[in-house]
Amino acid sequence: MATTTASLTITSSDLVGDALSLSASNTLHKAGTTTGLEQATGLTKTYLTAVTPIDLFGTILPSGSTGNVSTYEGKSHWIYISNKSEDETEYATITIGDKVIGRLYAGDFMWMPWDQATDALDGTTKHADIELAPSVATGMWFEHCMIHEGMKLPTSV
Amino acid sequence: MATTTNTLLLESTDLLSDSLSVSAIATLTGAGNSTGLTLTGGLGRKKLTSGHAQYVLFDGDAYANGAHKIYLKNTSSTAAEYFTIEINSEQMGKLYAGDWCFFPWEANASTNDIKIDPSANDMVLEYMLLSE
């Protein structure tokens, strides 16, 4: 069992009248257990030169063995995405199942759970993917990884 | 203009054969500019019962589009207890005991609400919205 921790600090001396110093830390576990996550995609750096949305973590896959439930639906997956651009006007739109979560502007990062639930747009056999769309086609760098409990890989053709 | 800094650190010595140590630091600024975010609802906590399915934590109607950021934490210490997080009726994921998340939020539509659903009675969610 691996031990992986994710820590966050948010600090500001002038956002509010009292200094803000928030800290949160957790160990990444399999869903509903205290067993550590053991799988990861590895930290990846990607250079995108089109504004076309891409599936950064795409698991729109046929149904599993039990109806439309994905083999890994409800499992624990953690997503890290960082926009490495240094141009403050450049951003990436992050969506899940075509629903916009938000924009990552230059230097921004996100850390979110993803349980591969059935896509509300489809509702049958597809499961919400994580998409990223750069705001410019002149080239943007992104860093991303997933630490997870399991994922279905495409069958070779 | 306020200066708010957030830092993420992912660490493991045994997930991979090489130690994992990923750090990211960001200063929270407005959409497409370098002006620091100036608004926040403050750090809050809310106790929820399971009857609060589809509880709207942040209403897309209440905010203009912008570079908003959301922090959520499940304060439970019971491993099986979780909050389900939804955006615009699309399930994002589940925050189990002790888990936290931090993500951008674009209130780009009146339907782009952030909704939460506790798995058990009397669970406490910690939350904060930083907004433009």
Contacts between the chains, C-beta under 8 A, distances in Angstrom:
chain1	res1	chain2	res2	distance
A	2	B	12	5.9
A	2	B	14	4.8
A	2	B	15	4.1
A	3	B	12	6.2
A	3	B	13	7.4
A	3	B	14	6.3
A	3	B	15	7.8
A	4	B	10	6.9
A	4	B	11	7.0
A	4	B	12	3.9
A	4	B	15	5.0
A	4	B	20	6.9
A	5	B	9	7.8
A	5	B	10	7.5
A	5	B	11	5.3
A	5	B	12	7.1
A	6	B	8	7.2
A	6	B	9	7.4
A	6	B	10	5.4
A	6	B	100	7.6
A	7	B	7	7.9
A	7	B	8	7.2
A	7	B	9	4.4
A	7	B	10	8.0
A	7	B	11	7.5
A	8	B	6	6.6
A	8	B	7	7.0
A	8	B	8	5.8
A	8	B	9	7.9
A	8	B	71	7.4
A	8	B	100	6.1
A	8	B	102	5.7
A	9	B	5	8.0
A	9	B	6	6.7
A	9	B	7	4.7
A	10	B	4	6.7
A	10	B	5	7.4
A	10	B	6	4.6
A	10	B	7	8.0
A	10	B	71	6.7
A	10	B	102	8.0
A	10	B	128	7.7
A	10	B	130	8.0
A	11	B	4	7.2
A	11	B	5	5.3
A	11	B	6	7.7
A	12	B	2	5.8
A	12	B	3	6.2
A	12	B	4	3.9
A	12	B	5	7.0
A	13	B	3	7.4
A	14	B	2	4.8
A	14	B	3	6.4
A	15	B	2	4.2
A	15	B	3	7.9
A	15	B	4	5.1
A	15	B	36	7.9
A	15	B	37	7.5
A	15	B	38	7.4
A	15	B	40	6.0
A	15	B	130	7.7
A	16	B	40	6.5
A	16	B	42	6.8
A	20	B	4	7.0
A	20	B	43	7.6
A	22	B	43	6.3
A	22	B	71	7.3
A	22	B	128	7.3
A	24	B	71	7.7
A	24	B	73	5.4
A	24	B	100	4.2
A	26	B	98	4.4
A	26	B	99	5.2
A	26	B	100	6.0
A	27	B	98	7.4
A	29	B	79	6.9
A	29	B	96	6.5
A	31	B	82	7.8
A	31	B	94	7.0
A	31	B	96	6.6
A	32	B	79	5.9
A	32	B	80	4.4
A	32	B	82	7.2
A	32	B	96	6.4
A	33	B	79	5.8
A	34	B	79	5.2
A	36	B	15	8.0
A	37	B	15	7.5
A	38	B	15	7.2
A	40	B	15	5.8
A	40	B	16	6.6
A	40	B	20	7.7
A	42	B	16	7.5
A	43	B	20	7.7
A	43	B	22	5.9
A	74	B	94	7.5
A	76	B	94	7.7
A	76	B	96	7.1
A	77	B	93	7.1
A	80	B	8	7.4
A	80	B	10	6.6
A	80	B	22	7.0
A	80	B	24	7.8
A	82	B	24	5.0
A	88	B	29	6.7
A	88	B	32	6.3
A	88	B	33	6.0
A	88	B	34	5.2
A	89	B	32	4.5
A	89	B	33	7.9
A	91	B	31	7.5
A	91	B	32	7.2
A	93	B	106	7.6
A	94	B	103	7.8
A	94	B	104	6.9
A	96	B	87	6.9
A	96	B	90	5.4
A	96	B	92	5.8
A	97	B	90	4.6
A	98	B	90	8.0
A	99	B	87	5.8
A	99	B	88	4.2
A	99	B	89	7.5
A	99	B	90	4.1
A	99	B	112	7.5
A	100	B	88	7.5
A	100	B	106	5.3
A	100	B	108	5.5
A	100	B	109	7.7
A	100	B	112	6.6
A	101	B	87	5.8
A	101	B	92	7.2
A	101	B	103	6.1
A	101	B	104	6.7
A	101	B	105	6.9
A	101	B	106	7.2
A	102	B	67	7.8
A	102	B	68	6.9
A	102	B	69	8.0
A	102	B	103	6.4
A	102	B	104	3.0
A	102	B	105	4.6
A	102	B	106	4.2
A	103	B	31	6.8
A	103	B	67	6.5
A	103	B	104	5.7
A	103	B	106	5.5
A	104	B	104	5.6
A	105	B	29	6.7
A	105	B	31	6.6
A	105	B	32	6.9
A	105	B	67	5.7
A	105	B	104	7.9
A	107	B	25	7.9
A	107	B	26	4.8
A	107	B	27	6.9
A	108	B	26	5.2
A	108	B	28	7.9
A	108	B	67	7.7
A	108	B	104	6.3
A	109	B	8	5.6
A	109	B	24	4.2
A	109	B	26	5.8
A	109	B	102	7.9
A	110	B	102	6.5
A	110	B	103	4.2
A	110	B	104	6.0
A	111	B	8	5.8
A	111	B	100	8.0
A	111	B	101	5.8
A	111	B	102	5.3
A	111	B	103	7.1
A	112	B	92	6.2
A	112	B	93	6.2
A	112	B	101	4.7
A	112	B	102	7.7
A	112	B	103	4.7
A	113	B	85	7.2
A	113	B	92	6.9
A	113	B	93	3.0
A	113	B	94	5.8
A	113	B	95	5.9
A	113	B	99	6.6
A	113	B	101	5.9
A	114	B	92	6.7
A	114	B	93	4.6
A	115	B	91	6.8
A	115	B	92	7.9
A	115	B	93	4.6
A	115	B	94	5.2
A	117	B	90	8.0
A	117	B	91	3.7
A	117	B	93	8.0
A	118	B	91	7.9
A	119	B	90	7.3
A	120	B	89	5.1
A	120	B	90	4.9
A	120	B	91	7.3
A	121	B	90	7.7
A	128	B	90	5.8
A	128	B	91	6.8
A	128	B	92	8.0
A	143	B	24	7.7
A	145	B	10	7.9
A	145	B	22	7.2
A	147	B	10	7.6
A	147	B	15	7.1
